[in-house]
Amino acid sequence: MEAKEQVRQAGVFSTVRRSVRMTVGQQRVWQSHWSELGRMQEDLPPGPLDLAEWFGRDAPTVLEIGSGMGEATAQLAVTAPEVNHVAAEVYPAGLGQLMLWVEKYGLDNVRLLKGDALDFLRDHVSPGTLAGVRIYFPDPWPKKRHHKRRLVTAPFVALIASRLQPGGTLHLATDWADYADSMRKVCEAEPSLRNQYAGWAPRPEWRPVTKFESRAQAEGRDVRDLIYTKLTPTGW
């Protein structure tokens, strides 16, 4: 059974659908820029997506799963213009807001996917394609009975690892201690990944502070980062 199917049986989706209306500005930028920058996962043709064609260039590509309102994504794209950034989100207002940031900064290295990243990774990304995957502050599902709905599970990490190129990175961040422990346990058990550090990664200065991180700090919760590297077939 493939990874997506295992995760689906647990009722897990890579992002949570929200019913928030887009602002006038978000609607405007959607109408003017979506055809150029965005893709609906459900409308993608079968098989791997040609990322070089989508971006108009061949460059290292990083997938961000659950880009939220997009400010962090835009900041990362500004500071790394040599990288192609794909933001996967099911929340239209978030994608609209990200397009406003893209417009503001004149970015040409950001593309948007509306849909579930699980489906996108399994059905439209070839193995060994991505230079990196980022998952920042996924829904923690804090109640114990809801832990099975959490995104970062062994099948999902295995799927991500299969899509990373050798030397590619998986970067996770969360402010929920038990979820961080679970993430670490799952990633440590994936044989094709190796932790770049002995345990938790130092907070990278280049990772923008999101609203979730600011809220966590205000509420006294520590943020933990994990950074894993995809091994070559023969190891390091």
N, C-alpha and C positions, 0 to 999 in steps of 0.2 A: 504494500500500500504506500502511495506517495505521501510526502510530507504534508502537503496541503490538505489531503483527504483526512489524515490523522488529526490535524488541527481542527478541521471543520467539525469532526465528530465531537470535539470538546466544546463546540460553540464559540470558538475564538475567531475574531477578525482583527486585521492589523490596525484598524482604526475604528472608532466608534461613531456611528452616524448621529448627526445633530441636526435639528430642524431650526436653524437660525437664518433669518432672511439676510440677503446681501444688501449692503447700503447702495445708495445711488451711484457713488463712485466705483464701488466694486462691480456693479452691473455694467457701468460704462466701459470699464477696462476689460471686462469679460467679453463684451460685444466687439471691442476693437482689437483685442490681442489673443483671445483664446484659440482661434483657428491657427495662429502661428506658433503659439507656445504650448498649447495643451492637447492632451489626448484623453478620451474616455476609454478606460480599460475595457469596457464591454464592447466597444466598437473596433478594437484592434483586430487586424486580420490574424488568422492562426499562425503560429510560429514566432520565432524571435524577431523583436523589433530592431530595425537597423538604426542604432543609436547615432552613428556617424552621420547618416542622412538626416535624422531628426535635428541634430545640432548644427549641421552644415560643416562639420569638421570632425576629425578623428582625434580624440583627447581622452585622458583618464576620466572615467565616469563614476560618480558617487551617488548612491541612492539614499535619500532621507525618508524614512518611514514615519508618517505622522508629522507633517511639517507645521501643523497648527496654523497660526496667523502669519507665518512666513518671515517674520523680521529676522530671526536667527539665520534662516536659510539665505536670505538676501545678504546679510553681513558676511557670511561665509563665502558667498559667490563673489562679493566685492574684493575680499582679501585673497581669493584664489582664482584669478581670471583664467588660469591655464587649465582649470578643471571644469568638466561638464557636471552640472548639478541637476539631478532629477528629484523633484519633490512629490511624494505620493501622499494623497490626502483624499478623504471622502467628503470633507466639509467644504461646500462651494464658497462660503464666505471667506474661509481661510485661503483658498486658492485665489479668490478675487483680491484679497488683501495682499497676497504675495505678488500678484501681477502689478499692483500699485507700486510696491517696492521696486520691482523690475523696471517699471516705467520711470520711477523717480531717479534711479541710479543708472539708467541706460544700460542694463545688463543684457548680454547676448549669450550667456553661458548657463541659463536656467530654463528648464522645461518642467511642465506640470502634468501629473497624472491624476485624474479623478477616478478613484476606484480602489480596490483592495490590493495591497502590495503582495499578499500571498499569491493571488492569482497572477499578478504581473510577473513575479519572480519565477513561478513554476512554468507559466505558459509562454512568456514573451522575453525572457532573458536567457541567453545561452550560458552554459557552464563556463566558468573561468573568464567572465566578461568584466565584472565590476572591480574598480580600484578600491571601493569602500562602501560600507553600509553604515548608516547612523540611525540610532533609535534613541531619541532624547525624551525622557520623562513620559514613557507610555502609561496608559491608564493603569494605576496600581491595583485596582480591585482589592481594596484593603480588607474586606471581610473574608474570613477564612473560607467560607462556603463558596466564595466567588473566585478563589485563586485559580481554579481550572480555566477561567476565562482570560487569564493573563497571556499576553502576546509571546513573551520570550519563553519558549518551551524547547525541548530537545529536538522535535521534528522540524520546528521552524528554524532553529539555529543550524541544523544540518542542511536545510535548503539554502539558507544564506551562504553558508560555507561553500557549498557546491557552485554557487554563482560568483564567488570571489576569485580573482586571478591570484596566482602565487604572489605572496607579498602584500596582497590586499588586506584591508583592515575592517574589523567590526568594532564599532565604538558605541557603547551603551552608557546611559546616565540615568540615575533615578535618585529620588530623595526618600524612598521608602526602604528602610533597612532590611526587612525580611525579603522584599523583592530583589534587592541587590544581592543578598546571599543566594537566592534562588537562581538569579542570572549567572552568578559566578559558578555555581555548581553545575549548571547546564553547559556553560561554555567550556569549563575545564574538562568535561566529559566528552567533548567533541574532538576526535583524534586529529582532525585536519587543522585545528586552531591551536595557537600557542599564545599564552598571556605575555604581553610585552613587559610586564612587571611581576614582582613576586606576589602581588595581590592586587589591591586597588591601585588604579593609576592616579598620579597627581593630576589635579584639575588642569587641563590644557588652557593656557592663556588665550589661545585662539578661539576657544569655544565661547560664543556669546552667552551672556547671562539672560536666560529666558524669564518670562513672567512666572513660570512655575518654580524656577530656581529662586527667584526673589521672594516668592511666597514661602517657599520651604525655609529659607534663611530667616525670614521674619517669624516663622512659627517654630524655629529652633531645631529643624531637621537637617541633618548633614546630607550633602549630595555626594554620591559615590560614582566614580567613573571606572569603566572597564574597557580596555583596548586589547583586542586580539588580532594576531596576524595569521593569515592563511599560509600554511606550510607548502613548500615545494614538494613534489612527489617523493623526493629523497630526504626530506627534512630541511634543516637549515642549509 
